[in-house]
Each structure stands twice: as C-alpha cells, then as structure tokens.
Amino acid sequence: MLLLVRLERCAFHTQMRQLVTLRMCSRALVKTDAAFRDRVECNNINLSNLGAYRSINTNPQRRSEDFHLPPLMWQKTPMSLFPLFNICMSYLIIRTTIDREFRLKDFVNGARQAISVISNALATQNYDMLDGIVKERSIKILRHRVDRLTQTQRELISVDLNRLLSIPGFMTIRKTKGDETIVEIDLLGVNVRDVNENTLNASPIRFIFCYYTFQRKYADGVGGAWTAKVVNHVAK
C-alpha cells in the first residue's frame, strides 16, 4: 500500500515538471516569434525607405549632376575680364587698315544672333544647321561632346537672347602666308536659365557661361563670312 502511494506521488511530480517545462518553452517561443516579427517589420520599413531613397536619387531628372554642363570645347583663358586696351587698339587697327565699314556694335548684334542659332542647333542635335556658321573641325568636336550629354544637359545649351548678357572679348589680327588677314574676336556671355530641379538645397536658377570665338578672313581688302571657331558652354 505504501509503495503504491509513493509511485502515484512520483508520477504526479513528473507530470507537473513536464507541464512547467512545456509552458516555459511555449513562452520562449512566443517571445522569439514576437522578436522575429519586430525585426521583419523593421527590415521591411528600412527596405521601403531605401527603395524610396533610391527612386528619388537615381531619377536622372532629379540628379544635380544633370544640371552641370561640362565644357563643350577647349578655350583659351583671357588675360583679364575686360580687355579694354586690347579692344580699343584692335578696333582702331581694323577700322584704319583692314575694314573701314567695321562696327563693333553691328558685330556684337550679329554674333548674338549666331549664338542663338548655334546653341539651339546643338540643343536639338541638328548639326546640319551649323554648316557655314561653325568651322568644320569644330562641328566634329561639338558632335562628339554633345552626343554624350543627357537630355537635360543638352537643354541647358539653348540660349534665350532676352536673358543673355554679352560683352566683346579679345581681338586678334594676324597675317597668313597667302597674304590674307585673319581677324578673330571673342564674345563672352552669361545666360540665365530657370530649371525645374527637384533636389534638396538646390537653386532653381542656373548660370550658363558662353565663350565664342568668331573668325573672318580678308583677301584683297574684301572680307568673307564670319564663322565660329570656338563654341563653348559650361554650367557649374
């Protein structure tokens, strides 16, 4: 009889231990499952934020780099911003010895019209429009550079004459072996453009700097057509 009672008590304690162990394991599984769910939700939030960040920053229309226009051609660095002495002396030499009908004002007006035609042709990649206006070698260089720009960068090349500030630069006069006289005149300009840039801490205004060199050949006192030798636009 005593042996039977002891066996029942031993069985009872064994069942209680199993029940306690089972409940402890269940609670541990619940906590582990809750922690796992929290981590999954946190990762999902981070991944969604990362996807949104990438979608914003990899959009080519929103990248700040698209509004930076690299130089289209090499240009010489002027010695000063306003080369007044050079302009006055060269203008005097042209008027007295080369072309008595030359007027600097008329040249600047014609050069501005040429800049409008050239810049819009480059922005639309219409290189046929440059024939007779730009040197053939310069057209090849420009085609190589412009074709590698983005659509947004090409749009920055287009010049609005109403928003173009321009001043004449250096004038050079040189003789050739064929007894020709070559006159080159630089024209510096700043074009103010409004851009729709959806980047943080960015200005909606861009300053595009233009640098052109126009060349004209004189033979026997007769001048030919003005052509653009250097065409450069840059925006930083």
C-alpha positions in Angstrom: 0.0 0.0 0.0 2.8 2.4 0.9 4.7 1.6 -2.3 1.6 2.4 -4.4 1.2 5.8 -2.8 4.8 6.6 -3.4 4.5 5.6 -7.1 1.5 7.9 -7.5 3.3 10.8 -6.0 6.3 10.3 -8.2 4.1 10.2 -11.3 2.3 13.3 -10.2 5.6 15.3 -9.8 6.8 14.0 -13.1 3.7 15.3 -14.9 3.9 18.7 -13.2 7.6 19.1 -14.3 6.7 18.3 -17.9 3.8 20.8 -17.8 6.0 23.5 -16.4 8.7 22.8 -18.9 6.1 22.8 -21.7 4.7 26.2 -20.6 8.3 27.7 -20.3 9.1 26.5 -23.8 5.8 28.0 -25.1 6.6 31.3 -23.5 10.1 31.3 -25.0 8.7 30.5 -28.5 6.1 33.4 -28.2 8.9 35.8 -27.2 11.1 34.6 -30.1 8.3 34.9 -32.5 7.4 38.4 -31.4 11.1 39.5 -31.7 11.3 37.9 -35.1 8.2 39.7 -36.3 9.6 43.1 -34.9 12.8 42.5 -36.9 10.9 41.6 -40.0 8.7 44.7 -39.8 11.8 46.9 -39.1 13.6 45.5 -42.1 10.6 46.0 -44.3 10.4 49.6 -43.2 14.1 50.1 -43.8 13.9 48.4 -47.2 10.9 50.6 -48.2 12.7 53.7 -47.1 15.8 52.6 -49.0 13.7 51.9 -52.1 12.2 55.4 -51.9 15.6 56.9 -51.4 17.0 55.1 -54.4 14.0 56.0 -56.6 14.5 59.7 -55.8 18.2 59.8 -56.1 18.6 57.6 -59.1 16.0 59.5 -61.1 18.0 61.3 -63.9 15.7 64.3 -63.8 16.4 64.9 -60.2 20.1 64.3 -60.1 22.1 67.5 -59.5 24.7 66.3 -62.0 22.3 66.7 -64.9 22.2 70.4 -64.3 26.0 70.7 -64.6 27.1 71.3 -68.1 30.7 70.3 -68.9 32.8 72.4 -71.3 31.9 71.7 -75.0 35.3 72.8 -76.3 38.7 73.9 -75.2 39.0 77.7 -74.7 41.9 80.0 -74.1 41.9 81.8 -70.8 41.6 85.6 -71.2 44.2 87.7 -69.5 41.6 89.9 -67.9 37.8 90.1 -67.7 37.5 93.5 -69.5 40.4 93.8 -72.1 39.5 97.4 -72.9 43.0 98.3 -74.1 43.1 95.3 -76.5 39.6 96.1 -77.8 40.4 99.8 -78.4 43.7 99.1 -80.2 42.4 96.3 -82.3 39.3 98.2 -83.3 41.4 101.1 -84.4 43.6 98.9 -86.5 40.7 97.1 -88.1 38.9 100.4 -89.0 42.0 102.1 -90.3 43.8 99.3 -92.2 41.5 96.4 -92.8 37.8 97.2 -92.9 36.6 100.8 -92.8 33.0 99.7 -92.5 33.5 97.5 -89.5 31.4 98.5 -86.5 31.8 96.7 -83.2 28.1 97.2 -82.3 27.0 95.6 -85.5 29.4 92.7 -84.9 28.0 92.0 -81.4 24.4 92.1 -82.7 25.2 89.6 -85.5 27.3 87.4 -83.1 24.3 87.2 -80.7 22.0 86.0 -83.5 24.6 83.4 -84.5 24.9 82.2 -80.8 21.1 81.8 -80.7 21.1 79.7 -83.9 24.2 77.6 -82.9 23.0 76.9 -79.4 19.5 75.8 -80.4 21.0 73.6 -83.2 23.3 71.9 -80.6 20.4 71.5 -78.1 18.3 69.7 -80.7 21.4 67.9 -82.2 20.6 69.4 -85.6 24.2 69.6 -86.8 23.3 70.4 -90.4 22.3 73.8 -89.3 25.9 74.5 -88.3 27.3 74.2 -91.9 28.7 77.6 -93.0 28.3 79.0 -89.4 30.8 76.9 -87.5 34.2 75.6 -88.6 34.0 72.0 -89.9 36.6 70.8 -87.4 34.7 72.5 -84.6 31.5 70.7 -85.7 33.2 67.3 -85.3 34.3 68.2 -81.8 30.9 69.5 -80.8 29.1 66.5 -82.2 31.3 64.2 -80.2 30.7 66.1 -77.0 27.0 66.9 -77.3 26.0 63.3 -78.2 27.4 62.2 -74.9 25.3 64.6 -72.8 22.0 63.8 -71.2 18.8 65.4 -72.5 18.6 67.7 -69.5 22.2 68.9 -70.2 21.5 69.5 -73.9 18.6 71.7 -72.9 20.9 73.9 -71.0 22.8 74.8 -74.2 19.9 76.6 -75.7 20.3 80.4 -75.3 17.5 82.9 -74.9 18.7 86.2 -76.3 16.4 88.1 -73.9 18.3 86.6 -71.0 21.8 86.7 -72.5 24.4 89.2 -71.2 27.3 89.5 -73.6 30.5 91.6 -74.0 33.2 91.5 -76.6 36.5 90.0 -75.6 39.9 89.9 -77.1 40.6 90.7 -80.7 43.5 89.2 -82.6 44.8 90.2 -86.0 47.3 88.1 -88.0 48.6 87.6 -91.5 48.8 84.4 -93.4 51.4 83.2 -95.9 48.8 83.7 -98.7 48.7 87.4 -97.9 45.3 87.0 -96.1 44.4 88.8 -92.9 42.5 86.9 -90.3 40.5 88.7 -87.6 39.3 86.8 -84.5 37.0 88.3 -81.9 35.9 86.7 -78.7 32.4 87.1 -77.3 31.8 86.3 -73.6 28.2 85.8 -72.4 26.1 84.7 -69.4 22.8 83.1 -70.0 20.3 82.9 -67.0 18.1 79.8 -67.1 15.3 78.6 -64.9 15.4 74.9 -64.3 12.9 72.5 -62.6 15.4 70.8 -60.3 13.7 68.6 -57.6 16.8 68.2 -55.4 17.2 69.5 -51.9 19.2 72.7 -51.2 19.4 73.5 -54.9 18.8 76.8 -56.7 16.2 76.8 -59.5 18.4 79.2 -61.4 21.4 78.2 -63.5 24.1 80.5 -65.0 25.4 79.1 -68.2 28.6 80.8 -69.4 29.2 81.1 -73.1 32.5 81.6 -74.8 32.7 82.1 -78.6 35.4 83.0 -81.0 34.4 84.3 -84.4 36.8 84.4 -87.3 36.8 86.4 -90.5 39.3 86.3 -93.4 40.1 89.3 -95.6 41.7 88.9 -99.0 42.5 91.9 -101.2 40.5 94.1 -98.8 37.3 92.0 -99.1 36.1 90.2 -96.0 34.4 86.8 -96.1 31.7 85.5 -93.8 32.1 85.4 -90.0 32.3 81.8 -88.8 32.5 80.4 -85.2 35.9 78.8 -84.4 35.3 78.1 -80.7 31.8 77.3 -79.3 31.8 76.7 -75.6 29.0 76.5 -73.0 29.6 75.5 -69.4 27.4 75.4 -66.2 28.8 74.6 -62.8 
